[in-house]
């Protein structure tokens, strides 16, 4: 009898791959705005590389889901890491070496393709896990970000001078190397037949699936929560450097922010099981409101620290809660199109948020940017309450 079951081995592979992918995402969030500020012809375009990474995710996420529905998770994940991870990392480094802003942006766009595939690691955890283990499997995969909380900011700051002749090029070379490691790990991923769509399975029309209240809430919670988090996260390095903080201090704040994003994943699945999805989503909204208010109370390192940690934990509750809820709303035959549309909507919002980030912090300033997020958070909270009322009505009727 093996020491570790195939189920747990698969989840472990996905956890490690999630860690290494998240290092790439954090590196872009921490460093690409700063590099963009130095290279771009207009300071307001500083976060354009980040926005293009999100655009790459938007245009690839639905095709990625449909592609994997045909060829399987493993082939899709490996292709995404090869083209997006290795290609994007090397092209970004080349852009810096040649002082070519648009080439650097193109590399970040390819890294978005990597993300378009890698964001399905959490759903792959559902495919390889037994029904009783699925919520926890999603949470465990998201825990992979805890390791990235240390490696991501370290990669962005400490490896900036790895290649003397290409300042800030080292972190992007490391992303290409890490993507190669990911490909090796994914070659060992075994998705059971039950986790892959079967020929001839019945699938409901997409409009019928998407009008379910649970799908509506799952998409809104994840999309709005992610967009707000990316917008504020992308603006943080620019705001901090504008206030006189250095890159090591920025990396410190980003490290704790990412810990806030992923450390709760150890318990988020258990919280959903014990208190329900609605309670977890409302808690996420409350934490995000606290983040916006705290960001307006001062400019010290401690103020940035608390605001960004609250932002990270709030995102975790909304994103994991939304992902877990979505996984209950479709069959295996419907998986490809439902998950694809879900992530297409999420990253469309995220791309808009990241593109607006540089503009908003430039024109509004740090405090007003955070306050502008409050109406959107309240919208998620109201939607969650609406969904809860429908669920209670259905339970009474049943």
Phi, psi and omega per residue, in radians:
X1 nan 2.240 -3.096
X2 -1.128 2.612 3.137
X3 -1.153 -0.630 3.122
X4 -2.133 2.248 -3.119
X5 -1.148 2.766 3.111
X6 -1.046 -0.661 3.113
X7 -0.992 -0.854 -3.105
X8 -1.254 -0.577 3.082
X9 -1.100 -0.769 3.100
X10 -1.056 -0.794 3.133
X11 -1.112 -0.681 3.121
X12 -1.096 -0.742 3.089
X13 -1.029 -0.776 -3.133
X14 -1.159 -0.616 3.098
X15 -1.100 -0.807 -3.124
X16 -1.154 -0.755 3.118
X17 -1.109 -0.667 3.078
X18 -1.090 -0.705 3.123
X19 -1.050 -0.859 -3.074
X20 -1.221 -0.646 3.065
X21 -1.128 -0.722 -3.103
X22 -1.148 -0.528 3.026
X23 -1.009 -0.742 3.117
X24 -1.090 -0.805 -3.122
X25 -1.102 -0.747 -3.127
X26 -1.178 -0.661 3.110
X27 -1.054 -0.770 3.115
X28 -1.113 -0.799 -3.121
X29 -1.114 -0.644 -3.076
X30 -1.435 -0.706 -2.919
X31 -1.878 -0.596 -3.003
X32 -1.150 -0.544 3.064
X33 -1.172 -0.676 3.117
X34 -1.193 -0.795 3.086
X35 -1.076 -0.744 3.115
X36 -1.069 -0.662 3.118
X37 -1.099 -0.673 -3.122
X38 -1.307 -0.541 -3.017
X39 -1.748 -0.453 -2.987
X40 -1.286 2.631 3.110
X41 -1.293 -0.253 -3.105
X42 -2.396 2.193 -3.128
X43 -0.976 -0.507 3.139
X44 -1.192 -0.264 3.116
X45 -1.629 0.179 -3.049
X46 -0.982 -0.702 -3.096
X47 -1.623 0.197 3.094
X48 -1.016 -0.713 3.089
X49 -1.023 -0.664 3.107
X50 -1.163 -0.755 3.127
X51 -1.076 -0.661 3.140
X52 -1.229 -0.559 3.019
X53 -1.063 -0.755 3.116
X54 -1.181 -0.603 3.073
X55 -1.127 -0.714 3.073
X56 -1.030 -0.637 3.087
X57 -1.187 -0.738 -3.121
X58 -1.043 -0.839 -3.038
X59 -1.322 -0.293 -3.093
X60 -1.817 -0.319 -2.950
X61 -1.162 -0.762 3.118
X62 -1.234 -0.832 3.045
X63 -1.008 -0.622 3.129
X64 -1.094 -0.768 -3.130
X65 -1.137 -0.779 -3.136
X66 -1.182 -0.647 3.102
X67 -1.097 -0.789 -3.133
X68 -1.232 -0.441 3.059
X69 -1.137 -0.438 -3.138
X70 -1.629 -0.736 -3.014
X71 -1.852 -0.178 -3.138
X72 1.774 2.788 -3.084
X73 -1.105 -0.826 -2.991
X74 -1.045 -0.853 -3.125
X75 -1.078 -0.750 3.137
X76 -1.108 -0.812 -3.135
X77 -1.069 -0.738 -3.134
X78 -1.135 -0.749 3.106
X79 -1.069 -0.717 3.122
X80 -1.114 -0.728 3.130
X81 -1.195 -0.613 -3.116
X82 -1.210 -0.966 -3.074
X83 -1.319 -0.845 -3.060
X84 -1.386 -0.839 -3.071
X85 -1.263 -1.005 -3.119
X86 -1.220 -0.851 -3.136
X87 -1.092 -0.765 -3.122
X88 -1.157 -0.732 3.127
X89 -1.091 -0.798 -3.114
X90 -1.196 -0.681 -3.140
X91 -1.196 -0.655 3.090
X92 -1.100 -0.764 3.107
X93 -1.090 -0.705 3.123
X94 -1.105 -0.661 3.111
X95 -1.077 -0.713 3.097
X96 -1.170 -0.773 -3.110
X97 -1.048 -0.647 -3.090
X98 -1.658 0.034 -3.084
X99 0.932 0.747 -3.115
X100 -1.943 1.765 -3.056
X101 -1.028 -0.759 -3.078
X102 -1.253 -0.516 3.053
X103 -1.201 -0.714 3.063
X104 -1.063 -0.740 3.103
X105 -1.084 -0.670 3.128
X106 -1.111 -0.678 3.077
X107 -1.093 -0.721 3.092
X108 -1.152 -0.595 3.076
X109 -1.072 -0.740 3.104
X110 -1.169 -0.624 3.069
X111 -1.095 -0.481 3.035
X112 -1.165 -0.616 3.059
X113 -1.100 -0.720 3.057
X114 -0.983 -0.788 3.133
X115 -1.157 -0.617 -3.135
X116 -1.013 -0.604 3.073
X117 -1.479 -0.765 -3.008
X118 -1.167 -0.444 3.134
X119 -1.133 -0.235 3.098
X120 -1.519 0.026 3.049
X121 -0.987 -0.676 -3.093
X122 -1.158 -0.633 3.107
X123 -1.345 -0.527 3.060
X124 -1.093 -0.547 3.083
X125 -1.071 -0.606 3.080
X126 -1.161 -0.695 -3.103
X127 -1.127 -0.600 -3.045
X128 -1.690 -0.046 -3.069
X129 -1.866 2.676 3.035
X130 -1.242 2.752 -3.095
X131 -0.907 -0.716 -3.102
X132 -1.223 -0.327 -3.036
X133 -1.798 -0.043 -2.936
X134 -1.181 -0.843 3.134
X135 -1.053 -0.721 3.131
X136 -1.210 -0.607 3.124
X137 -1.106 -0.734 3.075
X138 -1.047 -0.800 -3.141
X139 -1.084 -0.733 -3.123
X140 -1.114 -0.695 3.091
X141 -1.093 -0.715 3.117
X142 -1.164 -0.435 3.089
X143 -1.089 -0.404 3.088
X144 -0.920 -0.432 3.119
X145 -1.205 -0.321 3.135
X146 -1.097 -0.802 3.089
X147 -1.076 -0.720 -3.134
X148 -1.133 -0.431 3.107
X149 -1.057 -0.520 3.097
X150 -1.593 -0.742 -3.072
X151 -1.302 -0.616 -3.079
X152 -1.099 -1.039 3.112
X153 -1.088 -0.609 3.084
X154 -1.088 -0.766 3.115
X155 -1.071 -0.718 -3.087
X156 -1.229 -0.580 -3.059
X157 -1.768 -0.886 -3.014
X158 -1.307 -0.468 -3.117
X159 -1.716 0.186 -3.131
X160 -1.079 -0.516 -3.124
X161 -1.884 0.390 3.135
X162 -1.031 -0.686 3.108
X163 -1.962 1.840 -3.016
X164 -0.985 -0.677 -3.074
X165 -1.398 -0.156 3.108
X166 -2.257 1.336 3.120
X167 -0.975 2.301 -3.116
X168 1.250 0.126 3.102
X169 -1.495 -0.443 -3.097
X170 -0.976 -0.793 -3.134
X171 -1.013 -0.606 -3.119
X172 -1.334 -0.556 3.005
X173 -1.105 -0.692 3.127
X174 -1.119 -0.599 3.096
X175 -1.092 -0.684 3.112
X176 -1.139 -0.708 3.132
X177 -1.150 -0.744 3.129
X178 -1.117 -0.627 3.119
X179 -1.130 -0.587 3.080
X180 -1.131 -0.695 3.080
X181 -1.109 -0.724 3.116
X182 -1.018 -0.753 -3.138
X183 -1.058 -0.730 3.108
X184 -1.076 -0.724 3.134
X185 -1.185 -0.767 -3.099
X186 -1.145 -0.411 3.099
X187 -1.118 -0.301 3.139
X188 -1.743 0.006 -3.137
X189 -1.268 2.277 3.134
X190 -2.112 1.870 3.105
X191 -1.650 2.103 -3.121
X192 -1.096 2.732 -3.118
X193 -0.989 -0.569 -3.134
X194 -1.181 -0.327 3.127
X195 -1.582 -0.012 3.109
X196 -1.978 2.504 3.123
X197 -1.034 2.437 -3.123
X198 -1.751 2.443 3.135
X199 -0.993 2.395 3.072
X200 1.497 -0.021 3.139
X201 -1.213 2.485 -3.123
X202 -1.359 2.369 3.081
X203 -2.241 2.261 3.109
X204 -1.177 2.740 3.043
X205 -1.047 2.555 -3.065
X206 -1.043 -0.712 -3.108
X207 -1.103 -0.555 3.119
X208 -1.208 -0.688 3.136
X209 -1.216 -0.801 -2.994
X210 -1.246 -0.305 -3.139
X211 -1.511 -0.031 3.062
X212 -1.119 2.352 3.126
X213 -0.959 -0.640 -3.130
X214 -1.159 -0.637 3.092
X215 -1.198 -0.757 3.124
X216 -0.982 -0.848 -3.128
X217 -1.162 -0.757 -3.120
X218 -1.012 -0.780 -3.117
X219 -1.201 -0.794 -3.106
X220 -1.120 -0.796 -3.110
X221 -1.070 -0.829 -3.105
X222 -1.226 -0.740 -3.067
X223 -1.190 -0.882 -3.112
X224 -1.186 -0.754 3.118
X225 -1.054 -0.749 -3.127
X226 -1.192 -0.745 -3.120
X227 -1.083 -0.773 3.118
X228 -1.106 -0.777 -3.125
X229 -1.070 -0.802 -3.122
X230 -1.145 -0.721 -3.131
X231 -1.048 -0.868 -3.119
X232 -1.231 -0.710 3.129
X233 -1.081 -0.740 -3.137
X234 -1.166 -0.577 -3.124
X235 -1.353 -0.393 -3.035
X236 -1.040 -0.883 3.133
X237 -1.025 -0.693 3.141
X238 -1.158 -0.743 3.126
X239 -1.121 -0.745 -3.101
X240 -1.185 -0.762 3.120
X241 -1.140 -0.633 3.081
X242 -1.113 -0.447 3.131
X243 -1.630 0.051 3.050
X244 1.752 0.080 3.082
X245 -1.356 2.703 3.128
X246 -1.743 3.075 -3.051
X247 -1.126 -0.564 3.122
X248 -1.165 -0.654 3.089
X249 -1.215 -0.667 3.060
X250 -1.064 -0.801 -3.140
X251 -1.069 -0.659 3.112
X252 -1.078 -0.809 3.128
X253 -1.128 -0.743 -3.132
X254 -1.137 -0.625 3.103
X255 -1.057 -0.824 -3.131
X256 -1.233 -0.570 3.056
X257 -1.076 -0.810 -3.119
X258 -1.175 -0.613 3.024
X259 -1.047 -0.734 3.083
X260 -1.090 -0.587 3.128
X261 -1.186 -0.718 -2.923
X262 -1.982 -0.458 -3.123
X263 -1.043 -0.684 3.112
X264 -1.072 -0.275 -3.112
X265 -1.075 -0.328 3.043
X266 -1.054 -0.523 -3.054
X267 -2.127 -0.158 -3.057
X268 -1.029 -0.760 3.112
X269 -1.050 -0.723 3.118
X270 -1.172 -0.659 3.105
X271 -1.117 -0.692 3.106
X272 -1.099 -0.757 -3.141
X273 -1.110 -0.715 -3.043
X274 -1.422 -0.781 -3.005
X275 -1.867 -0.228 3.138
X276 1.705 2.696 -3.104
X277 -1.095 -0.739 -3.104
X278 -1.007 -0.779 -3.131
X279 -1.119 -0.692 3.135
X280 -1.168 -0.726 3.126
X281 -1.135 -0.731 3.114
X282 -1.144 -0.617 3.067
X283 -1.117 -0.695 3.093
X284 -1.073 -0.728 3.096
X285 -1.086 -0.756 -3.141
X286 -1.066 -0.745 3.137
X287 -1.136 -0.655 3.124
X288 -1.207 -0.634 3.037
X289 -1.084 -0.766 3.102
X290 -1.046 -0.672 3.120
X291 -1.081 -0.814 -3.120
X292 -1.105 -0.722 -3.125
X293 -1.213 -0.686 -3.128
X294 -1.198 -0.609 3.118
X295 -1.087 -0.416 -3.133
X296 -1.594 0.014 -3.061
X297 -1.689 -0.044 3.113
X298 2.927 2.998 -3.075
X299 -2.060 0.251 -3.137
X300 -1.307 2.923 3.093
X301 -1.045 -0.647 3.138
X302 -1.128 -0.638 3.123
X303 -1.156 -0.752 3.081
X304 -1.102 -0.696 -3.104
X305 -1.075 -0.917 -3.089
X306 -1.135 -0.771 -3.116
X307 -1.068 -0.741 -3.081
X308 -1.327 -0.530 3.056
X309 -1.187 -0.789 3.103
X310 -1.064 -0.705 3.097
X311 -1.051 -0.758 -3.125
X312 -1.134 -0.774 -3.133
X313 -1.177 -0.694 3.097
X314 -1.061 -0.745 3.080
X315 -1.061 -0.745 -3.125
X316 -1.019 -0.829 -3.111
X317 -1.107 -0.695 -3.116
X318 -1.291 -0.733 -3.059
X319 -1.316 -0.828 3.118
X320 -1.168 -0.721 3.113
X321 -1.075 -0.770 3.118
X322 -1.140 -0.712 -3.139
X323 -1.137 -0.751 3.131
X324 -1.125 -0.703 3.133
X325 -1.147 -0.736 -3.137
X326 -1.065 -0.648 -3.089
X327 -1.130 -0.236 3.136
X328 -1.639 0.001 -2.946
X329 -1.881 -0.005 -3.064
X330 -2.500 2.829 3.069
X331 -1.618 3.042 3.103
X332 -1.069 -0.674 -3.131
X333 -1.159 -0.442 -3.124
X334 -1.639 -0.103 -3.000
X335 -0.970 -0.885 -3.024
X336 -0.996 -0.893 -3.065
X337 -1.290 -0.625 -3.121
X338 -1.209 -0.863 3.129
X339 -1.133 -0.627 3.131
X340 -1.146 -0.819 3.110
X341 -1.120 -0.708 3.116
X342 -0.978 -0.908 -3.088
X343 -1.285 -0.479 3.035
X344 -1.086 -0.789 3.118
X345 -1.137 -0.804 -3.118
X346 -0.992 -0.884 -3.021
X347 -1.415 -0.253 2.924
X348 -1.156 -0.791 3.063
X349 -1.088 -0.750 -3.109
X350 -1.126 -0.715 3.122
X351 -1.095 -0.735 3.099
X352 -1.095 -0.765 -3.137
X353 -1.090 -0.764 -3.120
X354 -1.219 -0.606 3.100
X355 -1.192 -0.671 3.140
X356 -1.307 -0.350 -3.023
X357 -0.977 -0.935 -3.128
X358 -1.078 -0.698 3.135
X359 -1.124 -0.796 -3.063
X360 -1.190 -0.745 -3.141
X361 -1.199 -0.484 3.127
X362 -1.303 -0.743 -3.048
X363 -1.634 -0.605 -3.068
X364 -1.707 -0.595 -3.023
X365 1.647 2.885 -3.027
X366 -1.074 -0.804 -3.049
X367 -1.163 -0.856 -3.109
X368 -1.144 -0.602 3.089
X369 -1.003 -0.802 3.141
X370 -1.149 -0.725 3.140
X371 -1.138 -0.544 -3.135
X372 -1.151 -0.273 -3.141
X373 -1.414 -0.330 -3.009
X374 -1.051 -0.773 -3.140
X375 -1.045 -0.604 -3.140
X376 -1.233 -0.623 3.080
X377 -1.152 -0.739 3.116
X378 -1.094 -0.618 3.113
X379 -1.074 -0.737 3.091
X380 -1.096 -0.747 -3.135
X381 -1.083 -0.766 3.137
X382 -1.122 -0.710 3.106
X383 -1.098 -0.660 3.127
X384 -1.145 -0.741 3.105
X385 -1.109 -0.747 3.094
X386 -1.018 -0.802 3.125
X387 -1.094 -0.714 3.128
X388 -1.086 -0.676 3.115
X389 -1.131 -0.689 3.108
X390 -1.146 -0.737 -3.140
X391 -1.100 -0.722 3.120
X392 -1.149 -0.682 3.117
X393 -1.105 -0.726 3.132
X394 -1.158 -0.657 -3.141
X395 -1.172 -0.626 3.104
X396 -1.170 -0.692 -3.134
X397 -1.197 -0.562 3.123
X398 -1.301 nan nan
